[in-house]
């Protein structure tokens, strides 16, 4: 039985990856940061038998002694380093914390592998935010990086640390440059889940209006469940390498909003432009969407669209879930949650 260690196991990707690894009969270990409620985050949505099969190690990736102890003791065949301060907006507010977690924490994992478990295969969760101010369209593994946020900069440090240790010490360390991947398990602070949760509440009369930033921002949105399979395939490849995982499509925030309302039974129309743009219910004329400049980033990333040709040809990976299906999955789950909580 293979052993896998997952950092960031309580998050969206950790949840789907844990389910995948358990299905493949792995012995799963996860690092969870201590909290006052001993919450396991999204893992609490696993069925009871699956949850009992997850070995939890309470600690922090910024604690190098803790990381050394865990990795030297387990010596896992595979390590999936997903833990990060991953909210772009917050990275502008607290860049130091973002750097501490994303750079120092990643270095602790890498060094522990080098010193105590050099046969472990390590996956690092890089991000399409590395491309930021895009230098070519679409973006692929050879596209120059130009991050536009402290989060992107911190992930770039992790990306190059992985490459440096791989080439310096002949370690199996791979980067997954994953474009935006969302799901019903996404945290409400991320724009996609913010949209579907708000639309569900609006449709049930619990919330009046949804406020967003840049409606014109375009992203390559996929389904997290598909992407964790890509992570696993990256570590099954015969050599360590870097791979873009994407849908090769791009859609605007505005499109996401329109679909979310559509699946909730509401048609909206747009009026105005820029910060004065509003989205109105076609039937009632009520304003349901407003632009709030407070949600704009100091440095915007206008468009991201990936090219997963390399992952397709070398790993046999393809995204399975279409954009419309992703939005439908998310809004239907939030509608279910709202209904259940108000029964």
C-alpha positions as CSV (number, residue, x, y, z in Angstrom):
1,X,0.0,0.0,0.0
2,X,1.4,3.4,-1.0
3,X,1.6,6.1,1.5
4,X,0.7,9.7,0.6
5,X,1.1,12.9,2.6
6,X,-1.2,15.8,1.8
7,X,-0.6,19.3,3.1
8,X,-3.6,21.6,2.9
9,X,-5.8,18.5,3.2
10,X,-8.7,20.4,4.7
11,X,-9.2,22.6,1.6
12,X,-11.1,22.1,-1.6
13,X,-8.3,20.2,-3.5
14,X,-7.4,18.3,-0.3
15,X,-10.9,17.0,-0.1
16,X,-11.1,15.7,-3.7
17,X,-7.6,14.4,-3.6
18,X,-8.2,12.5,-0.4
19,X,-11.2,10.8,-2.0
20,X,-9.2,9.9,-5.0
21,X,-6.3,8.5,-3.1
22,X,-8.6,6.4,-0.8
23,X,-10.3,5.0,-3.9
24,X,-6.9,4.0,-5.1
25,X,-6.2,2.3,-1.8
26,X,-3.5,4.7,-0.5
27,X,-2.6,5.1,3.2
28,X,-3.5,8.8,3.4
29,X,-1.8,11.2,5.8
30,X,-2.8,14.9,6.1
31,X,-1.3,17.9,7.8
32,X,-3.8,20.1,9.5
33,X,-3.1,23.4,11.2
34,X,-4.2,23.5,14.8
35,X,-7.4,25.5,15.5
36,X,-9.5,26.0,18.6
37,X,-12.4,23.8,17.4
38,X,-10.2,21.0,16.0
39,X,-12.0,21.5,12.7
40,X,-11.1,19.3,9.8
41,X,-12.7,21.7,7.2
42,X,-13.9,20.0,4.1
43,X,-12.8,16.6,5.3
44,X,-15.8,16.6,7.6
45,X,-17.9,16.1,4.4
46,X,-16.3,12.7,3.9
47,X,-18.3,9.7,4.8
48,X,-17.4,8.3,8.2
49,X,-15.4,5.3,7.0
50,X,-13.3,7.4,4.7
51,X,-12.6,10.0,7.4
52,X,-11.5,7.2,9.8
53,X,-8.9,6.1,7.2
54,X,-7.2,9.5,7.1
55,X,-4.3,9.9,9.5
56,X,-4.2,13.5,10.8
57,X,-1.0,15.2,11.9
58,X,-1.7,18.5,13.7
59,X,0.9,21.1,13.1
60,X,2.0,24.0,10.8
61,X,4.1,23.9,7.6
62,X,6.0,27.0,8.9
63,X,7.4,24.8,11.7
64,X,10.4,23.1,10.2
65,X,11.0,20.8,13.1
66,X,7.4,19.5,12.9
67,X,7.7,19.0,9.1
68,X,11.0,17.2,9.5
69,X,9.5,14.9,12.1
70,X,6.4,14.0,10.1
71,X,8.2,13.4,6.8
72,X,11.1,11.4,8.4
73,X,8.7,9.3,10.3
74,X,6.2,8.5,7.5
75,X,8.6,8.5,4.5
76,X,5.7,8.7,2.1
77,X,6.0,7.5,-1.5
78,X,4.1,10.7,-2.6
79,X,3.7,14.2,-1.1
80,X,1.1,16.6,-2.4
81,X,2.0,20.1,-1.1
82,X,-1.3,22.0,-1.4
83,X,-1.1,24.1,1.7
84,X,-0.9,27.9,1.1
85,X,-2.3,31.2,1.8
86,X,-4.2,31.1,-1.5
87,X,-6.5,34.0,-1.4
88,X,-5.1,36.6,-3.8
89,X,-7.0,39.6,-2.3
90,X,-5.7,38.8,1.2
91,X,-2.1,38.6,-0.1
92,X,-2.2,42.3,-0.9
93,X,-3.5,43.0,2.7
94,X,-0.9,40.8,4.4
95,X,2.0,40.0,2.1
96,X,4.3,39.0,4.9
97,X,2.0,36.3,6.2
98,X,1.6,35.1,2.6
99,X,5.3,34.9,2.0
100,X,5.9,33.2,5.4
101,X,3.4,30.4,4.6
102,X,4.0,30.1,0.9
103,X,7.7,30.5,0.7
104,X,9.1,29.4,4.0
105,X,6.5,26.6,4.4
106,X,7.3,25.3,0.9
107,X,11.0,25.4,1.6
108,X,10.5,23.4,4.8
109,X,8.7,20.7,2.8
110,X,11.4,20.6,0.2
111,X,14.3,20.5,2.6
112,X,12.6,17.7,4.7
113,X,12.3,15.6,1.5
114,X,15.9,16.2,0.6
115,X,17.2,15.4,4.1
116,X,14.9,12.6,5.3
117,X,12.9,11.1,2.5
118,X,14.8,11.6,-0.8
119,X,12.8,8.9,-2.6
120,X,9.5,10.6,-2.0
121,X,7.8,12.1,-5.1
122,X,6.8,15.7,-4.4
123,X,4.0,17.6,-6.1
124,X,3.9,21.4,-5.7
125,X,0.7,23.3,-6.3
126,X,1.8,26.2,-8.5
127,X,-0.8,28.5,-10.1
128,X,-1.8,30.3,-13.3
129,X,-1.4,33.5,-11.2
130,X,2.3,33.1,-12.1
131,X,1.5,34.4,-15.6
132,X,-0.3,37.5,-14.2
133,X,0.3,40.1,-16.9
134,X,0.2,37.6,-19.6
135,X,3.1,37.6,-22.1
136,X,1.3,35.3,-24.6
137,X,-2.1,33.7,-25.2
138,X,-2.7,30.9,-24.4
139,X,-0.2,30.3,-21.5
140,X,1.8,27.1,-21.5
141,X,4.8,25.7,-19.7
142,X,7.3,27.9,-21.7
143,X,5.4,31.1,-21.3
144,X,7.4,33.8,-19.3
145,X,6.0,34.5,-15.9
146,X,4.8,38.0,-14.7
147,X,3.0,37.6,-11.4
148,X,0.8,40.5,-10.4
149,X,0.1,39.9,-6.6
150,X,2.1,38.9,-3.5
151,X,0.4,35.5,-3.8
152,X,1.7,35.1,-7.4
153,X,5.2,36.2,-6.4
154,X,5.2,33.7,-3.4
155,X,4.1,30.9,-5.6
156,X,6.8,31.8,-8.2
157,X,9.4,31.4,-5.4
158,X,8.0,27.9,-4.7
159,X,8.0,27.0,-8.4
160,X,11.7,27.9,-8.9
161,X,12.7,26.2,-5.6
162,X,11.1,23.0,-6.8
163,X,13.1,23.2,-10.1
164,X,16.3,24.1,-8.3
165,X,16.2,21.2,-5.9
166,X,15.1,18.8,-8.7
167,X,18.1,19.8,-10.8
168,X,20.6,20.2,-8.0
169,X,19.9,17.0,-6.1
170,X,18.1,14.7,-8.6
171,X,14.9,14.7,-6.6
172,X,11.5,13.8,-8.0
173,X,9.8,17.2,-7.6
174,X,7.1,18.4,-10.0
175,X,5.2,21.6,-10.5
176,X,1.5,21.6,-11.4
177,X,0.6,25.0,-12.9
178,X,-3.1,24.7,-12.4
179,X,-5.5,27.2,-13.8
180,X,-8.6,28.2,-11.8
181,X,-10.4,25.1,-10.6
182,X,-13.5,25.5,-8.6
183,X,-16.2,23.3,-7.0
184,X,-19.0,23.1,-4.5
185,X,-16.3,22.7,-1.8
186,X,-14.7,26.1,-2.6
187,X,-14.4,28.6,0.2
188,X,-16.9,31.5,0.1
189,X,-14.1,34.1,-0.1
190,X,-13.3,33.0,-3.6
191,X,-15.2,34.8,-6.3
192,X,-16.9,31.8,-7.9
193,X,-18.3,30.5,-4.6
194,X,-19.1,34.1,-3.5
195,X,-21.3,34.3,-6.7
196,X,-23.1,31.0,-6.3
197,X,-23.7,31.4,-2.6
198,X,-25.1,35.0,-3.1
199,X,-27.2,33.9,-6.1
200,X,-28.7,31.1,-4.0
201,X,-29.5,33.5,-1.2
202,X,-31.0,36.1,-3.6
203,X,-33.2,33.4,-5.2
204,X,-34.5,32.5,-1.7
205,X,-35.1,36.1,-0.6
206,X,-32.3,36.0,2.0
207,X,-29.9,38.5,0.3
208,X,-30.8,41.5,-1.8
209,X,-27.7,42.1,-4.0
210,X,-24.4,40.7,-5.1
211,X,-21.4,43.1,-5.2
212,X,-18.3,42.3,-7.3
213,X,-15.2,43.9,-8.6
214,X,-14.0,43.5,-12.2
215,X,-16.8,41.8,-14.2
216,X,-14.6,41.8,-17.3
217,X,-11.8,39.6,-15.8
218,X,-11.5,36.4,-17.7
219,X,-10.4,33.1,-16.3
220,X,-9.9,29.5,-17.4
221,X,-12.2,27.7,-15.0
222,X,-12.3,24.0,-14.5
223,X,-13.7,21.5,-11.9
224,X,-11.4,20.6,-9.0
225,X,-12.4,17.0,-9.1
226,X,-10.9,16.7,-12.6
227,X,-7.7,18.6,-11.6
228,X,-6.7,16.4,-8.6
229,X,-6.6,13.5,-11.0
230,X,-4.1,15.5,-12.9
231,X,-2.0,16.0,-9.8
232,X,-2.0,12.3,-9.2
233,X,-1.0,11.6,-12.8
234,X,1.9,14.1,-12.5
235,X,3.4,12.0,-9.8
236,X,2.8,8.7,-11.8
237,X,4.8,10.1,-14.7
238,X,8.2,8.4,-15.3
239,X,10.1,11.7,-14.7
240,X,9.6,14.8,-12.6
241,X,8.5,17.7,-14.8
242,X,6.2,20.8,-14.9
243,X,2.7,20.7,-16.3
244,X,-0.1,23.1,-17.1
245,X,-3.6,21.9,-16.2
246,X,-6.3,23.9,-17.8
247,X,-9.5,23.7,-19.9
248,X,-8.1,25.8,-22.8
249,X,-11.2,28.0,-22.5
250,X,-11.7,31.4,-20.9
251,X,-14.9,33.0,-19.5
252,X,-15.6,36.3,-17.8
253,X,-16.9,36.9,-14.3
254,X,-19.9,38.4,-16.0
255,X,-20.6,35.0,-17.8
256,X,-20.3,33.2,-14.5
257,X,-22.8,35.5,-12.9
258,X,-25.3,35.1,-15.8
259,X,-25.1,31.3,-15.7
260,X,-25.5,31.2,-11.9
261,X,-28.6,33.2,-12.0
262,X,-29.9,31.2,-15.0
263,X,-29.6,28.0,-13.1
264,X,-31.4,29.6,-10.1
265,X,-34.3,30.5,-12.4
266,X,-33.5,34.2,-12.8
267,X,-32.6,36.0,-16.0
268,X,-30.6,39.2,-15.6
269,X,-29.7,42.0,-18.0
270,X,-26.9,44.5,-17.8
271,X,-27.1,48.3,-17.8
272,X,-24.3,50.9,-17.6
273,X,-20.6,50.4,-17.8
274,X,-17.5,50.3,-15.6
275,X,-18.1,50.9,-12.0
276,X,-21.7,52.0,-12.8
277,X,-22.7,48.7,-14.4
278,X,-25.6,46.9,-12.8
279,X,-27.3,43.6,-13.3
280,X,-31.1,43.7,-13.1
281,X,-33.8,41.0,-12.9
282,X,-35.5,41.0,-16.3
283,X,-38.9,40.3,-14.8
284,X,-38.9,42.6,-11.8
285,X,-36.3,45.2,-12.7
286,X,-34.7,44.8,-9.3
287,X,-31.0,45.5,-9.1
288,X,-29.3,42.2,-8.3
289,X,-25.6,42.9,-9.1
290,X,-23.5,46.0,-8.5
291,X,-19.8,46.8,-9.1
292,X,-17.9,47.7,-5.9
293,X,-14.5,49.3,-6.6
294,X,-13.3,48.0,-3.2
295,X,-13.1,44.6,-4.8
296,X,-10.7,45.6,-7.5
297,X,-7.1,44.4,-7.2
298,X,-4.3,46.9,-7.0
299,X,-2.8,45.2,-10.0
300,X,-5.4,43.4,-12.2
301,X,-4.9,40.1,-14.0
302,X,-7.2,40.6,-17.0
303,X,-7.1,37.3,-18.8
304,X,-5.9,33.7,-18.1
305,X,-6.3,30.9,-20.6
306,X,-4.1,27.8,-20.5
307,X,-2.9,25.2,-23.0
308,X,-2.8,21.7,-21.5
309,X,-1.3,20.1,-24.6
310,X,1.7,18.7,-22.7
311,X,-0.4,17.2,-19.9
312,X,-2.7,15.7,-22.5
313,X,0.1,14.1,-24.6
314,X,2.4,13.0,-21.7
315,X,-0.1,12.2,-18.9
316,X,-3.2,11.4,-20.9
317,X,-5.1,14.0,-18.8
318,X,-8.1,15.9,-20.1
319,X,-10.6,18.0,-18.2
320,X,-14.0,16.3,-18.2
321,X,-16.3,19.0,-16.8
322,X,-17.5,21.8,-19.0
323,X,-17.9,25.4,-17.8
324,X,-21.7,25.4,-17.7
325,X,-21.7,22.1,-15.9
326,X,-19.3,23.5,-13.3
327,X,-21.5,26.5,-12.6
328,X,-24.6,24.2,-12.4
329,X,-22.9,21.9,-9.9
330,X,-21.9,24.8,-7.7
331,X,-25.3,26.7,-7.7
332,X,-27.3,23.5,-7.2
333,X,-25.2,22.6,-4.2
334,X,-25.6,26.1,-2.6
335,X,-29.3,26.1,-3.3
336,X,-29.5,22.7,-1.5
337,X,-27.5,24.1,1.4
338,X,-29.7,27.2,1.7
339,X,-32.9,25.1,1.6
340,X,-31.6,22.6,4.1
341,X,-30.4,25.3,6.6
342,X,-33.8,27.1,6.4
343,X,-36.1,24.1,6.9
